[in-house]
């Protein structure tokens, strides 16, 4: 009987040791395949609470230490956007938005099984730039008004981010991990807004602000490859 118990205990210990999965590897390379997230507000944008879906916009490298992974990440998004500025009947801006985000942080797994919940935090730097044109949507605006002719617009934000996160990892193979995570990012930024009216004088307007906002990353799913077996 004691012999049987010893055999069972040995098997359990072997299984627990094997099931560390990514903790058995020194490094992991991860790619974000699909994300649903909020983007920083552009100008005095209305409805920026709408979520955007993006594909293959970033990746990470992780340095694994048992249940803790230290992570370096980056993302880049470039797309055409339409912005309702101030109100639906005020102004509309159309142009290109570029968003770059660099982060450093950690994540901690809560167990050693093949399905691993985890939590963590990322801090980093973010830059968001919009270049485009803006026209008045006010039906009562004079045709001679420079707003009707339009404005060239450049708006940029540069600042500091903090993002607590939670997620789950699934390990179908020791070398491959699927993950899904959510986070809420606090973004404190220095913002520049510059407009040039398309009138005879090319009237230039410049404003600068310090702002903060919360951006929800509803979900990001991706895949990571675990390399550098530490055993």
C-alpha positions in Angstrom: 0.0 0.0 0.0 2.8 2.4 0.9 4.6 1.5 -2.3 1.5 2.3 -4.3 1.1 5.7 -2.5 4.7 6.5 -3.2 4.3 5.7 -6.9 1.2 8.0 -7.1 2.9 10.8 -5.3 5.9 10.5 -7.6 3.7 10.7 -10.7 1.9 13.8 -9.3 5.2 15.5 -8.6 6.5 14.7 -12.1 3.3 16.1 -13.7 3.5 19.3 -11.6 7.1 19.8 -12.6 6.3 19.2 -16.3 3.2 21.5 -16.2 5.2 24.7 -15.5 5.3 24.9 -19.3 6.6 28.4 -20.2 8.3 28.7 -16.8 10.7 26.0 -18.1 11.9 28.3 -20.9 14.2 31.3 -20.5 12.4 33.5 -23.1 9.1 33.8 -24.9 8.3 35.7 -28.1 4.7 36.9 -28.4 2.6 38.4 -31.2 -0.8 40.1 -30.7 -3.0 38.7 -33.4 -6.2 40.6 -32.7 -7.2 43.4 -30.3 -10.4 45.4 -29.4 -9.4 48.7 -27.8 -10.1 52.4 -27.2 -7.7 54.9 -28.9 -6.6 58.2 -27.4 -9.0 61.1 -28.0 -8.1 63.3 -31.1 -8.7 67.1 -30.7 -12.0 67.5 -28.8 -13.4 64.3 -30.3 -16.8 63.0 -29.5 -17.6 59.3 -29.1 -14.0 58.3 -28.6 -15.4 55.6 -26.3 -16.1 53.5 -29.4 -13.8 50.5 -29.7 -11.5 49.9 -32.6 -10.4 46.4 -33.8 -6.8 46.0 -35.0 -4.9 43.0 -36.2 -1.2 42.1 -35.8 -0.3 45.5 -34.3 2.3 44.5 -31.8 4.5 42.0 -30.0 6.4 41.2 -26.8 9.6 39.5 -25.6 9.3 37.9 -22.1 12.1 36.9 -19.8 10.7 34.0 -17.7 11.5 33.2 -14.1 9.2 30.4 -12.9 5.7 32.0 -12.4 6.9 35.5 -13.2 7.7 36.9 -16.6 9.3 40.3 -17.2 8.0 41.7 -20.5 9.0 44.3 -23.1 6.3 45.2 -25.6 5.6 47.5 -28.5 2.7 48.3 -30.8 2.1 50.4 -33.9 -1.1 51.4 -35.5 -1.7 53.5 -38.7 -5.1 54.1 -40.1 -7.5 56.6 -41.7 -9.9 58.1 -39.2 -12.9 60.5 -39.1 -13.3 62.7 -36.1 -16.4 64.5 -35.0 -14.9 67.6 -33.2 -16.8 69.3 -30.3 -20.3 68.3 -31.5 -22.1 66.5 -34.4 -23.0 69.8 -36.1 -19.7 71.6 -35.4 -16.7 70.2 -37.2 -15.5 67.1 -38.9 -11.8 66.1 -39.3 -10.5 63.5 -41.7 -6.9 62.2 -41.9 -4.4 59.7 -40.8 -3.7 58.6 -37.3 -0.4 57.0 -36.1 -0.1 55.5 -32.7 3.1 54.1 -31.1 3.3 52.5 -27.7 6.3 51.0 -25.8 5.9 49.2 -22.5 7.9 47.4 -19.9 6.3 45.4 -17.1 5.7 42.0 -15.6 3.1 39.2 -15.4 2.6 36.6 -12.7 0.9 33.2 -13.3 -1.3 31.9 -10.6 -0.6 28.2 -11.1 1.5 25.7 -13.0 -1.2 24.1 -15.0 -1.8 24.1 -18.7 -4.5 26.8 -18.2 -2.9 29.6 -16.3 -4.7 32.8 -15.2 -2.3 35.7 -14.6 -2.1 39.3 -13.7 0.5 42.1 -14.1 1.2 45.7 -14.9 2.9 47.6 -17.8 4.3 51.1 -17.7 5.6 52.9 -20.8 5.6 55.7 -23.3 2.9 56.5 -25.9 2.8 58.8 -28.9 -0.4 59.5 -30.9 -0.3 61.8 -34.0 -3.1 62.9 -36.3 -2.7 64.8 -39.6 -5.6 65.8 -41.7 -8.1 68.5 -42.6 -11.2 69.8 -40.8 -14.3 71.4 -42.2 -17.3 73.1 -40.6 -20.5 71.0 -40.4 -22.6 74.0 -39.3 -25.3 74.6 -42.0 -25.5 78.3 -41.0 -21.8 79.0 -41.6 -21.0 81.6 -44.2 -19.6 80.4 -47.4 -16.9 83.0 -47.0 -15.9 81.7 -43.6 -12.5 80.1 -43.4 -14.1 77.2 -41.5 -16.1 76.4 -44.6 -13.0 76.3 -46.7 -11.4 74.0 -44.2 -8.3 73.8 -42.0 -5.2 71.8 -42.0 -4.9 70.1 -38.7 -2.0 68.5 -36.8 -2.6 67.1 -33.3 -0.1 65.1 -31.2 0.1 63.5 -27.8 3.2 62.3 -26.0 3.1 60.8 -22.6 3.4 58.3 -19.8 1.2 55.2 -19.4 0.3 52.7 -16.6 -1.8 49.7 -17.4 -2.9 47.0 -14.9 -3.8 43.8 -16.7 -5.4 40.4 -16.3 -5.3 37.4 -18.6 -5.2 33.7 -19.2 -2.7 31.5 -21.0 -3.4 28.1 -22.6 -0.5 25.8 -23.3 -1.4 23.2 -25.9 2.4 22.4 -26.3 5.3 23.2 -24.0 6.8 25.4 -26.8 3.5 27.2 -27.7 1.2 29.3 -25.6 -2.1 31.0 -26.6 -3.1 34.0 -24.5 -5.9 36.5 -24.0 -5.7 39.5 -21.8 -7.5 42.7 -20.9 -6.1 46.0 -19.4 -7.1 49.5 -18.6 -4.4 52.1 -19.5 -4.0 55.5 -17.8 -2.5 57.9 -20.3 -1.0 61.2 -19.1 0.1 63.3 -22.1 1.4 66.6 -23.4 -0.8 67.6 -26.3 -0.2 70.0 -29.2 -3.0 71.1 -31.5 -2.1 73.2 -34.6 -4.5 74.4 -37.3 -3.9 76.4 -40.4 -6.9 77.9 -42.0 -7.2 77.6 -45.8 -7.9 81.3 -46.3 -6.0 84.2 -47.8 -3.9 84.8 -44.7 -3.3 81.1 -43.8 -4.2 81.9 -40.2 -2.4 79.7 -37.8 -3.7 78.6 -34.4 -1.7 76.8 -31.8 -2.8 75.3 -28.5 -1.1 73.0 -25.9 -2.5 71.1 -23.0 -1.7 68.5 -20.3 -4.4 65.9 -20.3 -5.1 62.4 -18.8 -7.5 59.7 -20.0 -8.4 56.1 -19.3 -8.3 53.7 -22.3 -9.8 50.2 -22.1 -8.2 47.4 -24.0 -11.2 45.1 -23.9 -9.3 42.0 -25.2 -6.0 41.1 -26.9 -5.4 37.6 -28.2 -2.2 36.2 -29.5 0.4 33.5 -29.5 3.8 33.1 -28.0 6.7 30.8 -28.6 8.8 29.6 -25.7 12.5 29.2 -26.4 15.7 28.6 -24.4 14.8 25.5 -22.3 16.3 26.2 -18.8 16.4 22.5 -17.9 
